[in-house]
Amino acid sequence: MSQLRVLNTSLFLFVIFLIQETIISRINFPINGFSLYLAALMVLLALEDRTGSLVFGFIGGVIMDFSVAADTPFGQWALVMTIMGYLFSINKESIGDFTETPILFIGFISFASGFCLLFFALIGTLLGEEMGGLIRNFGLIFANTLWTFLITPIFLPLIIRMRKVMLTSREK
């Protein structure tokens, strides 16, 4: 993986993060919210190779730590997303089966974003953070999973196309 690709993908993730923080977070979704950034990061992690999943998981987590809405210790999202990148990297063969069928891929991304939020709440509880009530957290995770499943088909082709653009000629 080239340094230019890491820089381009990091900038792409940062732009999606800015869209999330300035536009998407201001929309009042029924039930609860939706994280475009988390869904896009899950798509990128699923499409990357083993090293790319780890690297972009960490970089994506560090970017998420800069969120204004995140009232958590700095580095918690980086830890969670690095672990998610590791899980994606060790299960790369299984994930490849999901990426071939669009509806399964969307379901996988939705499940992965929900699992990521559940893991974030678990890590926060282990770190001694007040994460809110159990019913509130499960409602938030369910709503995000549902909205990810419904909204991801709209921007999935754009994310895949941008990833192909960011590949170097050797990686293509």
C-alpha positions as semicolon CSV with decimal commas, in nm:
position;residue;x (nm);y (nm);z (nm)
1;M;0,000;0,000;0,000
2;S;0,150;0,330;-0,106
3;Q;0,176;0,641;0,108
4;L;-0,016;0,836;-0,155
5;R;-0,309;0,596;-0,124
6;V;-0,306;0,629;0,254
7;L;-0,309;1,008;0,219
8;N;-0,587;1,006;-0,043
9;T;-0,806;0,768;0,153
10;S;-0,748;0,963;0,473
11;L;-0,853;1,285;0,301
12;F;-1,158;1,109;0,158
13;L;-1,254;0,987;0,506
14;F;-1,202;1,336;0,646
15;V;-1,434;1,485;0,380
16;I;-1,702;1,230;0,466
17;F;-1,648;1,312;0,833
18;L;-1,704;1,682;0,760
19;I;-2,025;1,597;0,569
20;Q;-2,136;1,387;0,866
21;E;-2,065;1,658;1,121
22;T;-2,205;1,952;0,923
23;I;-2,504;1,804;0,739
24;I;-2,606;1,452;0,843
25;S;-2,586;1,513;1,218
26;R;-2,830;1,805;1,184
27;I;-3,104;1,586;1,030
28;N;-3,358;1,457;1,280
29;F;-3,413;1,095;1,179
30;P;-3,716;0,917;1,323
31;I;-3,625;0,684;1,609
32;N;-3,259;0,796;1,628
33;G;-2,963;0,898;1,416
34;F;-2,757;0,767;1,127
35;S;-2,382;0,778;1,081
36;L;-2,278;0,817;0,719
37;Y;-1,915;0,821;0,825
38;L;-1,939;0,492;1,013
39;A;-2,116;0,323;0,722
40;A;-1,861;0,456;0,469
41;L;-1,574;0,344;0,691
42;M;-1,725;-0,005;0,720
43;V;-1,752;-0,021;0,339
44;L;-1,387;0,079;0,300
45;L;-1,272;-0,171;0,563
46;A;-1,468;-0,449;0,394
47;L;-1,312;-0,377;0,054
48;E;-0,952;-0,336;0,174
49;D;-0,684;-0,600;0,200
50;R;-0,555;-0,718;0,537
51;T;-0,310;-0,434;0,595
52;G;-0,547;-0,170;0,461
53;S;-0,820;-0,277;0,703
54;L;-0,593;-0,223;1,001
55;V;-0,443;0,103;0,878
56;F;-0,771;0,263;0,771
57;G;-0,946;0,134;1,082
58;F;-0,697;0,322;1,297
59;I;-0,699;0,636;1,081
60;G;-1,079;0,633;1,063
61;G;-1,098;0,595;1,441
62;V;-0,862;0,887;1,501
63;I;-1,076;1,102;1,272
64;M;-1,389;0,995;1,464
65;D;-1,223;1,102;1,790
66;F;-1,229;1,462;1,663
67;S;-1,610;1,463;1,658
68;V;-1,773;1,746;1,848
69;A;-2,052;1,514;1,961
70;A;-1,810;1,253;2,101
71;D;-1,790;1,311;2,474
72;T;-1,548;1,025;2,523
73;P;-1,177;0,991;2,594
74;F;-0,958;1,064;2,295
75;G;-0,851;0,739;2,137
76;Q;-1,157;0,532;2,226
77;W;-1,287;0,538;1,869
78;A;-0,935;0,467;1,741
79;L;-0,918;0,159;1,963
80;V;-1,262;0,036;1,856
81;M;-1,201;0,094;1,486
82;T;-0,855;-0,067;1,499
83;I;-1,011;-0,376;1,655
84;M;-1,284;-0,367;1,389
85;G;-1,014;-0,339;1,120
86;Y;-0,842;-0,640;1,276
87;L;-1,168;-0,838;1,274
88;F;-1,219;-0,745;0,909
89;S;-0,862;-0,845;0,822
90;I;-0,871;-1,190;0,981
91;N;-1,210;-1,267;0,822
92;K;-1,120;-1,140;0,475
93;E;-1,221;-1,462;0,296
94;S;-1,567;-1,464;0,456
95;I;-1,622;-1,096;0,379
96;G;-1,540;-1,162;0,014
97;D;-1,850;-1,380;-0,007
98;F;-2,066;-1,088;0,106
99;T;-1,919;-0,832;-0,133
100;E;-2,031;-1,027;-0,439
101;T;-2,405;-0,988;-0,368
102;P;-2,519;-0,626;-0,317
103;I;-2,806;-0,695;-0,075
104;L;-2,586;-0,920;0,140
105;F;-2,311;-0,659;0,134
106;I;-2,551;-0,389;0,251
107;G;-2,677;-0,620;0,526
108;F;-2,319;-0,696;0,626
109;I;-2,229;-0,325;0,643
110;S;-2,541;-0,256;0,851
111;F;-2,460;-0,538;1,091
112;A;-2,095;-0,428;1,114
113;S;-2,189;-0,069;1,200
114;G;-2,429;-0,191;1,468
115;F;-2,163;-0,426;1,607
116;C;-1,914;-0,138;1,606
117;L;-2,149;0,078;1,812
118;L;-2,213;-0,209;2,052
119;F;-1,840;-0,264;2,089
120;F;-1,791;0,110;2,145
121;A;-2,046;0,105;2,428
122;L;-1,879;-0,201;2,580
123;I;-1,532;-0,044;2,566
124;G;-1,671;0,279;2,711
125;T;-1,828;0,088;3,000
126;L;-1,499;-0,092;3,064
127;L;-1,320;0,244;3,069
128;G;-1,564;0,374;3,329
129;E;-1,759;0,609;3,104
130;E;-2,128;0,674;3,163
131;M;-2,277;0,531;2,845
132;G;-2,647;0,583;2,923
133;G;-2,917;0,325;2,981
134;L;-2,920;-0,018;2,826
135;I;-3,252;0,035;2,647
136;R;-3,137;0,371;2,510
137;N;-2,814;0,218;2,378
138;F;-2,989;-0,075;2,213
139;G;-3,242;0,165;2,060
140;L;-2,961;0,378;1,920
141;I;-2,778;0,073;1,783
142;F;-3,096;-0,068;1,628
143;A;-3,187;0,267;1,469
144;N;-2,839;0,317;1,327
145;T;-2,839;-0,037;1,188
146;L;-3,182;0,017;1,031
147;W;-3,092;0,354;0,878
148;T;-2,762;0,215;0,752
149;F;-2,949;-0,068;0,580
150;L;-3,195;0,178;0,421
151;I;-2,956;0,459;0,323
152;T;-2,636;0,272;0,230
153;P;-2,763;0,165;-0,118
154;I;-2,779;0,534;-0,214
155;F;-2,411;0,612;-0,161
156;L;-2,252;0,263;-0,188
157;P;-2,172;0,296;-0,563
158;L;-2,005;0,633;-0,499
159;I;-1,788;0,492;-0,218
160;I;-1,682;0,195;-0,433
161;R;-1,606;0,423;-0,729
162;M;-1,402;0,661;-0,513
163;R;-1,206;0,370;-0,368
164;K;-1,120;0,250;-0,719
165;V;-1,003;0,601;-0,809
166;M;-0,778;0,611;-0,502
167;L;-0,601;0,284;-0,594
168;T;-0,260;0,322;-0,751
169;S;-0,190;0,162;-1,087
170;R;0,007;-0,117;-0,921
171;E;-0,285;-0,198;-0,686
172;K;-0,541;-0,204;-0,967
